């Protein structure tokens, strides 16, 4: 059971890392490049990074709830 909980945390950290990378890429595209098309891509990546973070948090809580229910049932 402990390994499953740790795997769930690692998955959340992967989502967070991806969201941070998307946000950093977004800021770089917006601030560092003068191309309008790349600037637009940067503005598209910004809400995408927030979406990835929210999906990760939702998935983490969903799996955590499932793990806790399995503990109560005496499953894993």
Biopython code that builds the backbone (N, CA, C, O; Angstrom):
import numpy as np
from Bio.PDB.StructureBuilder import StructureBuilder

atoms = [
    (1, "UNK", "N", (0.834, -1.191, 0.000)),
    (1, "UNK", "CA", (0.000, 0.000, 0.000)),
    (1, "UNK", "C", (0.879, 1.256, 0.000)),
    (1, "UNK", "O", (0.575, 2.242, -0.671)),
    (2, "UNK", "N", (1.956, 1.198, 0.754)),
    (2, "UNK", "CA", (2.846, 2.358, 0.847)),
    (2, "UNK", "C", (3.454, 2.692, -0.517)),
    (2, "UNK", "O", (3.603, 3.864, -0.861)),
    (3, "UNK", "N", (3.801, 1.671, -1.285)),
    (3, "UNK", "CA", (4.381, 1.899, -2.612)),
    (3, "UNK", "C", (3.370, 2.571, -3.530)),
    (3, "UNK", "O", (3.736, 3.407, -4.356)),
    (4, "UNK", "N", (2.106, 2.210, -3.387)),
    (4, "UNK", "CA", (1.062, 2.817, -4.217)),
    (4, "UNK", "C", (0.901, 4.297, -3.881)),
    (4, "UNK", "O", (0.730, 5.127, -4.774)),
    (5, "UNK", "N", (0.955, 4.618, -2.605)),
    (5, "UNK", "CA", (0.863, 6.027, -2.201)),
    (5, "UNK", "C", (2.047, 6.828, -2.722)),
    (5, "UNK", "O", (1.886, 7.957, -3.184)),
    (6, "UNK", "N", (3.232, 6.240, -2.645)),
    (6, "UNK", "CA", (4.425, 6.935, -3.152)),
    (6, "UNK", "C", (4.363, 7.113, -4.661)),
    (6, "UNK", "O", (4.777, 8.150, -5.179)),
    (7, "UNK", "N", (3.856, 6.122, -5.365)),
    (7, "UNK", "CA", (3.706, 6.234, -6.816)),
    (7, "UNK", "C", (2.725, 7.353, -7.170)),
    (7, "UNK", "O", (2.927, 8.078, -8.144)),
    (8, "UNK", "N", (1.672, 7.488, -6.380)),
    (8, "UNK", "CA", (0.703, 8.551, -6.614)),
    (8, "UNK", "C", (1.362, 9.918, -6.418)),
    (8, "UNK", "O", (1.104, 10.844, -7.186)),
    (9, "UNK", "N", (2.200, 10.046, -5.408)),
    (9, "UNK", "CA", (2.915, 11.309, -5.176)),
    (9, "UNK", "C", (3.897, 11.605, -6.306)),
    (9, "UNK", "O", (4.021, 12.750, -6.739)),
    (10, "UNK", "N", (4.596, 10.572, -6.785)),
    (10, "UNK", "CA", (5.531, 10.769, -7.892)),
    (10, "UNK", "C", (4.795, 11.237, -9.139)),
    (10, "UNK", "O", (5.292, 12.080, -9.885)),
    (11, "UNK", "N", (3.613, 10.686, -9.359)),
    (11, "UNK", "CA", (2.819, 11.098, -10.515)),
    (11, "UNK", "C", (2.411, 12.563, -10.391)),
    (11, "UNK", "O", (2.456, 13.308, -11.370)),
    (12, "UNK", "N", (2.015, 12.973, -9.193)),
    (12, "UNK", "CA", (1.673, 14.379, -8.974)),
    (12, "UNK", "C", (2.881, 15.267, -9.238)),
    (12, "UNK", "O", (2.750, 16.317, -9.866)),
    (13, "UNK", "N", (4.048, 14.860, -8.770)),
    (13, "UNK", "CA", (5.252, 15.658, -9.000)),
    (13, "UNK", "C", (5.591, 15.744, -10.484)),
    (13, "UNK", "O", (6.115, 16.763, -10.933)),
    (14, "UNK", "N", (5.305, 14.707, -11.247)),
    (14, "UNK", "CA", (5.527, 14.750, -12.696)),
    (14, "UNK", "C", (4.591, 15.768, -13.347)),
    (14, "UNK", "O", (4.998, 16.508, -14.242)),
    (15, "UNK", "N", (3.343, 15.800, -12.895)),
    (15, "UNK", "CA", (2.406, 16.809, -13.410)),
    (15, "UNK", "C", (2.892, 18.213, -13.065)),
    (15, "UNK", "O", (2.853, 19.108, -13.909)),
    (16, "UNK", "N", (3.349, 18.409, -11.830)),
    (16, "UNK", "CA", (3.829, 19.729, -11.403)),
    (16, "UNK", "C", (5.056, 20.133, -12.222)),
    (16, "UNK", "O", (5.164, 21.277, -12.662)),
    (17, "UNK", "N", (5.974, 19.196, -12.422)),
    (17, "UNK", "CA", (7.178, 19.485, -13.201)),
    (17, "UNK", "C", (6.816, 19.869, -14.633)),
    (17, "UNK", "O", (7.403, 20.793, -15.195)),
    (18, "UNK", "N", (5.858, 19.169, -15.222)),
    (18, "UNK", "CA", (5.421, 19.480, -16.578)),
    (18, "UNK", "C", (4.774, 20.859, -16.636)),
    (18, "UNK", "O", (5.015, 21.625, -17.569)),
    (19, "UNK", "N", (3.951, 21.174, -15.637)),
    (19, "UNK", "CA", (3.297, 22.483, -15.605)),
    (19, "UNK", "C", (4.322, 23.605, -15.472)),
    (19, "UNK", "O", (4.190, 24.644, -16.117)),
    (20, "UNK", "N", (5.341, 23.403, -14.642)),
    (20, "UNK", "CA", (6.385, 24.418, -14.475)),
    (20, "UNK", "C", (7.165, 24.604, -15.778)),
    (20, "UNK", "O", (7.486, 25.728, -16.163)),
    (21, "UNK", "N", (7.464, 23.497, -16.449)),
    (21, "UNK", "CA", (8.200, 23.585, -17.718)),
    (21, "UNK", "C", (7.376, 24.320, -18.772)),
    (21, "UNK", "O", (7.913, 25.143, -19.513)),
    (22, "UNK", "N", (6.091, 24.031, -18.843)),
    (22, "UNK", "CA", (5.232, 24.733, -19.800)),
    (22, "UNK", "C", (5.150, 26.217, -19.480)),
    (22, "UNK", "O", (5.172, 27.054, -20.383)),
    (23, "UNK", "N", (5.056, 26.543, -18.203)),
    (23, "UNK", "CA", (4.990, 27.945, -17.794)),
    (23, "UNK", "C", (6.296, 28.662, -18.127)),
    (23, "UNK", "O", (6.277, 29.796, -18.605)),
    (24, "UNK", "N", (7.427, 28.009, -17.877)),
    (24, "UNK", "CA", (8.726, 28.619, -18.186)),
    (24, "UNK", "C", (8.877, 28.825, -19.690)),
    (24, "UNK", "O", (9.379, 29.859, -20.130)),
    (25, "UNK", "N", (8.449, 27.854, -20.467)),
    (25, "UNK", "CA", (8.513, 27.992, -21.924)),
    (25, "UNK", "C", (7.610, 29.132, -22.384)),
    (25, "UNK", "O", (7.961, 29.888, -23.290)),
    (26, "UNK", "N", (6.461, 29.243, -21.759)),
    (26, "UNK", "CA", (5.524, 30.309, -22.107)),
    (26, "UNK", "C", (6.131, 31.680, -21.849)),
    (26, "UNK", "O", (6.061, 32.567, -22.699)),
    (27, "UNK", "N", (6.722, 31.847, -20.685)),
    (27, "UNK", "CA", (7.339, 33.130, -20.341)),
    (27, "UNK", "C", (8.497, 33.435, -21.287)),
    (27, "UNK", "O", (8.669, 34.575, -21.718)),
    (28, "UNK", "N", (9.279, 32.427, -21.604)),
    (28, "UNK", "CA", (10.406, 32.628, -22.518)),
    (28, "UNK", "C", (9.921, 33.054, -23.898)),
    (28, "UNK", "O", (10.490, 33.960, -24.506)),
    (29, "UNK", "N", (8.880, 32.410, -24.387)),
    (29, "UNK", "CA", (8.359, 32.766, -25.710)),
    (29, "UNK", "C", (7.763, 34.170, -25.729)),
    (29, "UNK", "O", (7.895, 34.895, -26.714)),
    (30, "UNK", "N", (7.113, 34.542, -24.644)),
    (30, "UNK", "CA", (6.480, 35.865, -24.588)),
    (30, "UNK", "C", (7.533, 36.972, -24.431)),
    (30, "UNK", "O", (7.469, 37.991, -25.118)),
    (31, "UNK", "N", (8.488, 36.773, -23.536)),
    (31, "UNK", "CA", (9.423, 37.838, -23.181)),
    (31, "UNK", "C", (10.666, 37.915, -24.065)),
    (31, "UNK", "O", (11.137, 39.009, -24.375)),
    (32, "UNK", "N", (11.188, 36.788, -24.462)),
    (32, "UNK", "CA", (12.505, 36.786, -25.083)),
    (32, "UNK", "C", (12.495, 36.867, -26.603)),
    (32, "UNK", "O", (13.502, 37.235, -27.209)),
    (33, "UNK", "N", (11.384, 36.531, -27.221)),
    (33, "UNK", "CA", (11.345, 36.526, -28.677)),
    (33, "UNK", "C", (10.414, 37.616, -29.186)),
    (33, "UNK", "O", (9.384, 37.902, -28.576)),
    (34, "UNK", "N", (10.781, 38.213, -30.297)),
    (34, "UNK", "CA", (9.974, 39.299, -30.855)),
    (34, "UNK", "C", (8.983, 38.823, -31.910)),
    (34, "UNK", "O", (8.201, 39.623, -32.424)),
    (35, "UNK", "N", (9.004, 37.553, -32.237)),
    (35, "UNK", "CA", (8.101, 37.014, -33.247)),
    (35, "UNK", "C", (6.680, 36.943, -32.684)),
    (35, "UNK", "O", (6.466, 36.380, -31.610)),
    (36, "UNK", "N", (5.718, 37.507, -33.397)),
    (36, "UNK", "CA", (4.334, 37.544, -32.910)),
    (36, "UNK", "C", (3.711, 36.158, -32.832)),
    (36, "UNK", "O", (2.935, 35.877, -31.919)),
    (37, "UNK", "N", (4.043, 35.296, -33.778)),
    (37, "UNK", "CA", (3.490, 33.944, -33.766)),
    (37, "UNK", "C", (3.993, 33.162, -32.556)),
    (37, "UNK", "O", (3.221, 32.453, -31.911)),
    (38, "UNK", "N", (5.266, 33.287, -32.249)),
    (38, "UNK", "CA", (5.810, 32.608, -31.069)),
    (38, "UNK", "C", (5.279, 33.231, -29.779)),
    (38, "UNK", "O", (5.080, 32.532, -28.785)),
    (39, "UNK", "N", (5.053, 34.533, -29.792)),
    (39, "UNK", "CA", (4.432, 35.185, -28.632)),
    (39, "UNK", "C", (3.025, 34.665, -28.396)),
    (39, "UNK", "O", (2.608, 34.456, -27.257)),
    (40, "UNK", "N", (2.300, 34.459, -29.491)),
    (40, "UNK", "CA", (0.951, 33.888, -29.378)),
    (40, "UNK", "C", (1.014, 32.477, -28.824)),
    (40, "UNK", "O", (0.197, 32.098, -27.986)),
    (41, "UNK", "N", (1.978, 31.701, -29.287)),
    (41, "UNK", "CA", (2.167, 30.356, -28.758)),
    (41, "UNK", "C", (2.464, 30.403, -27.257)),
    (41, "UNK", "O", (1.993, 29.551, -26.503)),
    (42, "UNK", "N", (3.229, 31.378, -26.833)),
    (42, "UNK", "CA", (3.511, 31.549, -25.407)),
    (42, "UNK", "C", (2.257, 31.815, -24.611)),
    (42, "UNK", "O", (2.087, 31.279, -23.516)),
    (43, "UNK", "N", (1.363, 32.650, -25.156)),
    (43, "UNK", "CA", (0.106, 32.930, -24.450)),
    (43, "UNK", "C", (-0.817, 31.719, -24.434)),
    (43, "UNK", "O", (-1.645, 31.592, -23.532)),
    (44, "UNK", "N", (-0.692, 30.831, -25.410)),
    (44, "UNK", "CA", (-1.494, 29.603, -25.417)),
    (44, "UNK", "C", (-0.944, 28.604, -24.388)),
    (44, "UNK", "O", (-1.703, 27.884, -23.740)),
    (45, "UNK", "N", (0.377, 28.576, -24.253)),
    (45, "UNK", "CA", (0.992, 27.639, -23.312)),
    (45, "UNK", "C", (0.713, 27.993, -21.858)),
    (45, "UNK", "O", (0.688, 27.106, -21.004)),
    (46, "UNK", "N", (0.506, 29.256, -21.564)),
    (46, "UNK", "CA", (0.283, 29.675, -20.177)),
    (46, "UNK", "C", (-0.971, 29.035, -19.574)),
    (46, "UNK", "O", (-0.868, 28.421, -18.512)),
    (47, "UNK", "N", (-2.147, 29.147, -20.198)),
    (47, "UNK", "CA", (-3.307, 28.463, -19.619)),
    (47, "UNK", "C", (-3.187, 26.936, -19.706)),
    (47, "UNK", "O", (-3.760, 26.213, -18.891)),
    (48, "UNK", "N", (-2.438, 26.460, -20.699)),
    (48, "UNK", "CA", (-2.229, 25.014, -20.799)),
    (48, "UNK", "C", (-1.457, 24.502, -19.588)),
    (48, "UNK", "O", (-1.746, 23.418, -19.083)),
    (49, "UNK", "N", (-0.483, 25.270, -19.122)),
    (49, "UNK", "CA", (0.276, 24.850, -17.940)),
    (49, "UNK", "C", (-0.614, 24.802, -16.701)),
    (49, "UNK", "O", (-0.480, 23.902, -15.873)),
    (50, "UNK", "N", (-1.505, 25.752, -16.576)),
    (50, "UNK", "CA", (-2.449, 25.735, -15.452)),
    (50, "UNK", "C", (-3.389, 24.541, -15.558)),
    (50, "UNK", "O", (-3.715, 23.912, -14.552)),
    (51, "UNK", "N", (-3.822, 24.231, -16.769)),
    (51, "UNK", "CA", (-4.705, 23.085, -16.986)),
    (51, "UNK", "C", (-4.009, 21.783, -16.602)),
    (51, "UNK", "O", (-4.617, 20.924, -15.963)),
    (52, "UNK", "N", (-2.758, 21.631, -16.979)),
    (52, "UNK", "CA", (-2.001, 20.425, -16.627)),
    (52, "UNK", "C", (-1.884, 20.306, -15.114)),
    (52, "UNK", "O", (-2.033, 19.214, -14.565)),
    (53, "UNK", "N", (-1.620, 21.416, -14.437)),
    (53, "UNK", "CA", (-1.515, 21.393, -12.977)),
    (53, "UNK", "C", (-2.836, 20.988, -12.334)),
    (53, "UNK", "O", (-2.854, 20.181, -11.405)),
    (54, "UNK", "N", (-3.934, 21.543, -12.822)),
    (54, "UNK", "CA", (-5.245, 21.216, -12.251)),
    (54, "UNK", "C", (-5.618, 19.756, -12.508)),
    (54, "UNK", "O", (-6.192, 19.102, -11.637)),
    (55, "UNK", "N", (-5.301, 19.246, -13.684)),
    (55, "UNK", "CA", (-5.567, 17.831, -13.977)),
    (55, "UNK", "C", (-4.747, 16.949, -13.042)),
    (55, "UNK", "O", (-5.250, 15.947, -12.534)),
    (56, "UNK", "N", (-3.488, 17.316, -12.811)),
    (56, "UNK", "CA", (-2.637, 16.547, -11.901)),
    (56, "UNK", "C", (-3.179, 16.529, -10.482)),
    (56, "UNK", "O", (-3.201, 15.482, -9.834)),
    (57, "UNK", "N", (-3.613, 17.681, -9.999)),
    (57, "UNK", "CA", (-4.186, 17.749, -8.650)),
    (57, "UNK", "C", (-5.475, 16.938, -8.546)),
    (57, "UNK", "O", (-5.702, 16.243, -7.555)),
    (58, "UNK", "N", (-6.307, 17.031, -9.566)),
    (58, "UNK", "CA", (-7.551, 16.260, -9.568)),
    (58, "UNK", "C", (-7.260, 14.762, -9.557)),
    (58, "UNK", "O", (-7.865, 14.010, -8.793)),
    (59, "UNK", "N", (-6.328, 14.334, -10.411)),
    (59, "UNK", "CA", (-5.979, 12.924, -10.496)),
    (59, "UNK", "C", (-5.379, 12.428, -9.184)),
    (59, "UNK", "O", (-5.699, 11.330, -8.730)),
    (60, "UNK", "N", (-4.511, 13.233, -8.577)),
    (60, "UNK", "CA", (-3.900, 12.859, -7.300)),
    (60, "UNK", "C", (-4.972, 12.640, -6.229)),
    (60, "UNK", "O", (-4.957, 11.632, -5.523)),
    (61, "UNK", "N", (-5.894, 13.588, -6.116)),
    (61, "UNK", "CA", (-6.946, 13.465, -5.100)),
    (61, "UNK", "C", (-7.878, 12.290, -5.377)),
    (61, "UNK", "O", (-8.337, 11.625, -4.449)),
    (62, "UNK", "N", (-8.157, 12.037, -6.649)),
    (62, "UNK", "CA", (-9.022, 10.919, -7.003)),
    (62, "UNK", "C", (-8.378, 9.589, -6.623)),
    (62, "UNK", "O", (-9.029, 8.720, -6.042)),
    (63, "UNK", "N", (-7.109, 9.437, -6.950)),
    (63, "UNK", "CA", (-6.397, 8.194, -6.639)),
    (63, "UNK", "C", (-6.189, 8.061, -5.132)),
    (63, "UNK", "O", (-6.293, 6.962, -4.586)),
    (64, "UNK", "N", (-5.898, 9.162, -4.464)),
    (64, "UNK", "CA", (-5.720, 9.132, -3.006)),
    (64, "UNK", "C", (-6.998, 8.663, -2.320)),
    (64, "UNK", "O", (-6.954, 7.865, -1.383)),
    (65, "UNK", "N", (-8.128, 9.163, -2.790)),
    (65, "UNK", "CA", (-9.409, 8.745, -2.230)),
    (65, "UNK", "C", (-9.631, 7.255, -2.468)),
    (65, "UNK", "O", (-10.111, 6.549, -1.581)),
    (66, "UNK", "N", (-9.288, 6.783, -3.639)),
    (66, "UNK", "CA", (-9.426, 5.365, -3.959)),
    (66, "UNK", "C", (-8.521, 4.505, -3.071)),
    (66, "UNK", "O", (-8.929, 3.441, -2.605)),
    (67, "UNK", "N", (-7.309, 4.967, -2.845)),
    (67, "UNK", "CA", (-6.375, 4.233, -1.976)),
    (67, "UNK", "C", (-6.915, 4.170, -0.557)),
    (67, "UNK", "O", (-6.870, 3.116, 0.078)),
    (68, "UNK", "N", (-7.423, 5.286, -0.054)),
    (68, "UNK", "CA", (-7.964, 5.302, 1.299)),
    (68, "UNK", "C", (-9.174, 4.391, 1.434)),
    (68, "UNK", "O", (-9.360, 3.763, 2.476)),
    (69, "UNK", "N", (-9.999, 4.310, 0.393)),
    (69, "UNK", "CA", (-11.154, 3.405, 0.425)),
    (69, "UNK", "C", (-10.696, 1.949, 0.447)),
    (69, "UNK", "O", (-11.290, 1.116, 1.132)),
    (70, "UNK", "N", (-9.636, 1.644, -0.306)),
    (70, "UNK", "CA", (-9.079, 0.286, -0.300)),
    (70, "UNK", "C", (-8.521, -0.066, 1.068)),
    (70, "UNK", "O", (-8.644, -1.208, 1.512)),
    (71, "UNK", "N", (-7.908, 0.904, 1.742)),
    (71, "UNK", "CA", (-7.382, 0.665, 3.089)),
    (71, "UNK", "C", (-8.510, 0.310, 4.050)),
    (71, "UNK", "O", (-8.385, -0.615, 4.853)),
    (72, "UNK", "N", (-9.616, 1.053, 3.961)),
    (72, "UNK", "CA", (-10.758, 0.803, 4.843)),
    (72, "UNK", "C", (-11.358, -0.571, 4.592)),
    (72, "UNK", "O", (-11.792, -1.244, 5.528)),
    (73, "UNK", "N", (-11.383, -0.993, 3.321)),
    (73, "UNK", "CA", (-11.949, -2.288, 2.972)),
    (73, "UNK", "C", (-10.996, -3.437, 3.285)),
    (73, "UNK", "O", (-11.378, -4.605, 3.212)),
    (74, "UNK", "N", (-9.772, -3.105, 3.630)),
    (74, "UNK", "CA", (-8.791, -4.141, 3.900)),
    (74, "UNK", "C", (-8.247, -4.771, 2.641)),
    (74, "UNK", "O", (-7.757, -5.900, 2.670)),
    (75, "UNK", "N", (-8.328, -4.053, 1.533)),
    (75, "UNK", "CA", (-7.894, -4.579, 0.224)),
    (75, "UNK", "C", (-6.398, -4.720, 0.133)),
    (75, "UNK", "O", (-5.837, -5.729, 0.561)),
    (76, "UNK", "N", (-5.756, -3.734, -0.412)),
    (76, "UNK", "CA", (-4.306, -3.799, -0.616)),
    (76, "UNK", "C", (-3.648, -3.732, 0.701)),
    (76, "UNK", "O", (-2.420, -3.770, 0.781)),
]
sb = StructureBuilder()
sb.init_structure("model")
sb.init_model(0)
sb.init_chain("A")
sb.init_seg("    ")
for serial, (resi, resn, name, xyz) in enumerate(atoms, 1):
    if name == "N":
        sb.init_residue(resn, " ", resi, " ")
    sb.init_atom(name, np.array(xyz, "f"), 0.0, 1.0, " ", f" {name:<3s}", serial, name[0])
structure = sb.get_structure()
